[in-house]
Amino acid sequence: MRLLIVGYSEAGHMGSYLASAAKQLRLEHRIIDARGAEARGRIVNSFHRRLRGGRPARLGRFGAQVLETCAAMRPNVVLTTGCAPLDQPQIASLRRGGIRVINYSTDDPWNPALRAPWFLSVLPAYDAVFSARRANLDDFRRLGVRVVHYLPFGYDPQVHRPWPHDGLAGQASDVLFVGGCDGDRLPLIGALIDGGLQLALFGGYWNRHSKTRPFWRGIVDQDTIRAASAATRVCLCLVRRANRDDNVMRSFEAAAIGGCILAEDTPGHRDLFGPENHSARYFRNTSEMVQEAKALVSDPQARRSISVQLRKRIAMGGNSYADRLMTMLRLSGAGDLSRA
């Protein structure tokens, strides 16, 4: 089995996690960084996004590089992630050569902020698309995609693991949230602040608002987040509504790190975290969120119980990116790697 991954190779991105999964499975693999399809200048990239239907500036040149790599490597499968910079002619050429070409759709292509008409026109060329959300499965089918599967996010056990007990934990907090400052998230975080809770916010744009700025701790690596998770009382899990998510990457990462989870009530979160009050707490609206957060902050015994049960649940396995990669390769017809 030879696998070529097209995605962002930077730590914390899906491409890097899938490359790590391939290594764990001892697959011959290579990753081509999708940033190669972008221009060096921000202005040029912005022009292409706004006036050329989101088409990457160096799409053709990048596609030629992928074809050259495949000619030398002869992979069985090309796996692209997100809004991948491969055009129809390149995908058709790969498929004619007997290579299966599949996509892991990590963001909703119909999200208004991410929608790229050129990419939507390319999707039917793939052999299969795996979506991290149930909400858009029918959209893919209506678009003409041959095979569509729901495949939620996962975690990398080599990256997302509990902080050691003897390690120096981060700055203490009541509630930890890791993720960008989306417009629909701001009122939720504001309500926690108004409720008198001490927050730790990691991710983009929280520093742009006067209310959240004092709690912003920047954009950091996973070890810093692990340390912060060990120092907080509650790990908050919110979905990205513009993406029509019912789980996000952070949902699985927070669970694997082993915090006390307070999660937005979605089918995906219940699948992952299990029954109410057993290995997580859930909320359906802002007032429930604040109420549950305060209850957990004041109840160390409940937090310990939830954390212990969640670690047991995650330890049962089946949610790592190695598991996700095996599923994609098996369902795309590339073979069963369960013994890899």
C-alpha positions in Angstrom: 0.0 0.0 0.0 1.4 3.4 -1.0 -0.4 6.6 0.0 0.0 10.2 -1.2 -1.6 12.8 1.0 -2.4 16.3 -0.3 -2.9 18.7 2.6 -1.3 21.1 5.0 1.7 19.5 6.6 2.0 22.1 9.4 1.5 20.7 13.0 -2.1 20.9 14.0 -3.5 20.5 10.5 -5.3 17.5 9.1 -2.6 16.6 6.7 0.0 16.3 9.5 -2.4 14.0 11.5 -3.0 11.8 8.5 0.7 11.5 7.8 1.3 10.6 11.4 -1.5 8.0 11.1 0.1 6.5 8.0 3.4 6.2 9.8 1.7 4.5 12.8 0.2 2.0 10.3 3.6 1.5 8.7 2.3 2.6 5.3 4.6 3.8 2.6 3.5 7.4 2.3 4.3 10.9 1.4 2.6 14.3 1.9 2.6 17.2 -0.5 1.9 20.5 1.2 -1.2 22.2 -0.2 0.4 25.6 0.4 2.3 25.0 -2.7 -0.8 25.9 -4.7 -0.9 29.3 -3.1 0.9 32.5 -4.3 3.5 33.9 -2.0 1.8 37.3 -1.8 -1.4 37.8 0.3 -2.8 40.2 -2.2 -2.6 37.7 -5.1 -4.2 35.0 -3.0 -7.0 37.3 -1.9 -7.6 38.3 -5.6 -8.0 34.6 -6.6 -10.3 33.8 -3.7 -12.6 36.7 -4.4 -12.6 37.1 -8.1 -11.8 33.6 -9.4 -14.2 31.5 -7.5 -11.7 30.7 -4.8 -9.4 29.0 -7.3 -5.8 28.8 -5.9 -3.3 31.0 -7.7 -0.9 28.1 -8.6 -3.5 25.4 -9.1 -2.2 24.1 -12.5 1.4 24.1 -11.5 0.6 22.4 -8.2 -1.5 19.7 -10.0 1.4 19.0 -12.3 3.7 18.5 -9.3 1.2 16.0 -7.9 1.1 14.1 -11.2 4.9 14.0 -11.3 5.1 12.7 -7.7 2.5 10.0 -8.5 4.5 8.9 -11.6 7.6 8.4 -9.5 5.9 7.0 -6.4 3.0 5.1 -8.0 0.6 5.3 -5.0 -2.5 3.2 -4.7 -4.5 6.1 -3.2 -4.3 9.9 -3.3 -6.0 11.3 -0.2 -6.7 15.0 -0.3 -8.0 17.1 2.7 -10.4 20.0 2.9 -10.7 22.3 -0.1 -7.9 20.4 -1.9 -6.0 22.1 -4.7 -6.5 19.5 -7.4 -8.5 20.2 -10.5 -10.6 17.8 -12.6 -8.0 17.1 -15.3 -5.4 16.0 -12.7 -8.0 13.8 -10.8 -9.1 12.2 -14.1 -5.5 11.5 -15.1 -4.8 9.8 -11.7 -8.0 7.7 -11.9 -7.1 6.6 -15.5 -3.8 5.4 -14.1 -5.6 3.1 -11.6 -5.1 5.4 -8.6 -8.1 5.9 -6.3 -8.6 9.6 -5.4 -10.5 10.4 -2.3 -11.2 13.5 -0.2 -11.6 14.0 3.5 -14.0 17.0 3.7 -12.9 18.7 7.0 -14.8 21.9 6.4 -18.3 22.3 4.9 -17.8 23.3 1.2 -21.1 25.1 1.4 -20.0 27.3 4.3 -20.5 30.9 2.9 -17.1 31.9 4.3 -15.4 29.0 2.6 -17.5 28.3 -0.5 -15.4 28.0 -3.6 -17.4 27.3 -6.8 -14.4 25.8 -8.6 -14.0 23.2 -5.9 -17.7 22.3 -5.8 -17.4 21.6 -9.6 -14.4 19.3 -8.9 -15.9 17.1 -6.2 -17.9 14.8 -8.5 -14.6 13.7 -10.0 -13.5 12.0 -6.8 -13.9 8.3 -6.3 -15.2 9.0 -2.8 -15.7 11.8 -0.3 -15.7 11.4 3.5 -17.5 14.2 5.3 -16.9 15.0 9.0 -20.5 16.1 9.3 -23.9 14.4 8.6 -25.6 17.6 7.6 -24.1 17.8 4.1 -24.2 14.2 3.0 -27.2 14.7 0.8 -25.6 17.9 -0.6 -22.7 15.9 -1.9 -25.0 13.3 -3.4 -27.0 16.0 -5.2 -23.8 17.4 -6.5 -23.1 14.1 -8.2 -20.4 12.6 -5.9 -20.2 8.9 -6.5 -19.7 7.6 -3.0 -20.2 9.6 0.2 -19.5 8.5 3.8 -19.8 10.2 7.2 -16.5 10.0 9.0 -16.1 12.2 12.1 -12.9 13.8 13.3 -10.4 11.9 15.5 -7.2 12.4 17.5 -3.6 11.5 17.3 -2.6 9.5 20.5 1.0 10.7 20.0 -0.1 14.3 20.2 -3.3 14.4 22.2 -2.7 12.7 25.5 -3.0 13.8 29.2 -0.5 16.1 30.6 1.9 14.3 33.0 0.9 14.6 36.7 4.4 15.8 37.6 4.5 18.3 34.7 4.2 22.0 35.2 0.6 22.8 34.4 -0.5 26.0 32.8 -2.2 29.0 34.4 -5.3 28.0 36.3 -8.8 28.7 34.9 -12.4 27.7 35.5 -13.3 27.2 31.8 -10.9 26.5 28.9 -12.0 27.0 25.3 -9.8 26.3 22.2 -11.1 27.6 18.9 -11.6 30.7 16.8 -13.8 33.7 17.8 -16.8 33.0 15.5 -19.7 35.4 15.7 -22.1 32.9 17.2 -19.5 31.8 19.8 -18.9 35.3 21.2 -22.2 35.6 23.1 -21.6 32.2 24.7 -18.2 33.1 25.9 -19.5 36.6 27.0 -22.1 34.9 29.1 -19.5 32.8 30.9 -17.5 36.0 31.6 -20.6 37.8 32.8 -21.2 34.8 35.1 -18.0 35.6 36.9 -16.0 32.6 35.6 -12.3 32.8 34.9 -11.7 31.8 31.3 -8.7 30.7 29.2 -9.2 31.4 25.5 -6.9 30.0 22.8 -7.4 30.7 19.1 -7.8 33.5 16.7 -9.5 36.9 17.1 -10.5 36.8 20.8 -8.1 39.7 21.3 -10.2 41.9 19.0 -13.0 42.2 21.6 -12.6 44.2 24.8 -14.6 41.7 26.8 -12.6 38.6 25.8 -9.2 40.2 25.3 -8.2 39.8 29.0 -8.8 36.1 28.8 -7.0 35.5 25.5 -3.8 33.4 25.6 -2.9 33.3 22.0 -2.5 30.7 19.3 -0.2 28.0 20.7 1.0 24.4 20.2 -0.7 21.3 21.5 1.7 20.9 24.5 0.6 24.3 25.8 -3.0 23.3 25.3 -2.4 20.1 27.2 -0.8 22.0 30.1 -3.7 24.4 30.1 -6.2 21.5 30.1 -4.5 20.1 33.2 -4.9 23.5 34.9 -8.5 24.1 34.1 -11.7 22.9 35.8 -13.9 22.6 32.7 -13.1 22.0 29.0 -15.8 23.7 26.8 -16.6 22.0 23.5 -18.5 24.2 20.9 -19.3 23.3 17.3 -18.8 25.6 14.3 -22.4 26.3 13.2 -21.4 27.9 9.9 -19.9 24.5 9.1 -23.1 22.7 10.2 -20.9 20.7 12.6 -22.1 18.3 15.3 -18.5 17.6 16.3 -15.2 19.4 15.7 -11.5 18.5 15.8 -11.2 19.9 19.3 -14.0 17.6 20.6 -11.9 14.5 20.1 -8.6 16.3 21.1 -10.1 17.5 24.4 -11.5 14.0 25.1 -8.2 12.4 24.5 -6.3 14.9 26.6 -8.7 13.9 29.5 -10.4 17.0 30.7 -13.8 17.4 32.3 -16.0 18.1 29.2 -19.0 20.5 29.0 -20.3 20.1 25.4 -22.8 21.6 23.2 -25.6 19.0 22.9 -25.3 17.4 19.5 -25.6 13.8 18.2 -21.9 13.8 17.4 -20.9 14.8 20.9 -23.2 12.3 22.5 -21.7 9.5 20.2 -18.3 10.5 21.4 -18.7 11.5 25.0 -21.6 9.1 26.0 -24.5 9.5 28.4 -25.3 12.7 30.4 -23.4 13.0 33.7 -21.4 9.9 33.0 -18.4 11.1 31.0 -19.6 14.6 30.0 -22.1 17.3 30.7 -24.2 18.8 27.9 -26.1 22.1 27.4 -28.7 23.2 24.9 -28.7 26.9 25.4 -26.7 29.7 27.0 -28.3 29.6 30.4 -27.8 25.9 30.7 -24.2 26.3 29.7 -23.5 28.9 32.4 -25.4 26.8 35.0 -23.6 23.6 34.2 -20.2 25.3 34.1 -20.7 26.8 37.5 -22.0 23.5 38.9 -18.9 21.7 37.7 -16.5 24.4 38.9 -17.9 24.0 42.4 -18.0 20.2 42.4 -14.4 18.6 42.3 -15.8 15.1 42.8 -18.1 15.3 39.8 -15.2 16.7 37.7 -12.9 13.8 38.7 -15.6 11.2 38.0 -16.4 12.6 34.5 -12.7 12.9 33.7 -12.0 9.3 34.8 -15.0 7.9 32.9 -14.1 9.8 29.7 -10.5 8.6 29.7 -11.8 5.0 30.0 -14.2 5.6 27.1 -11.5 7.1 24.9 -9.1 4.3 25.8 -11.5 1.8 24.3 -10.2 3.0 20.9 -11.7 3.4 17.5 -11.4 7.2 17.2 -7.7 7.7 16.4 -6.7 9.1 13.0 -5.1 5.8 12.3 -8.6 4.3 12.7 -10.0 7.0 10.4 -7.4 6.4 7.8 -8.0 2.6 7.8 -11.7 3.3 7.3 -11.2 5.6 4.4 -8.8 3.2 2.6 -11.1 0.2 3.2 -14.3 1.9 2.1 -12.6 3.4 -0.9 -11.7 -0.1 -2.1 -8.0 0.1 -1.3 -8.1 -2.9 1.0 -8.5 -3.9 4.7 -5.6 -2.6 6.8 -7.0 -3.9 10.1 -3.9 -6.0 10.5 -1.5 -3.3 9.6 
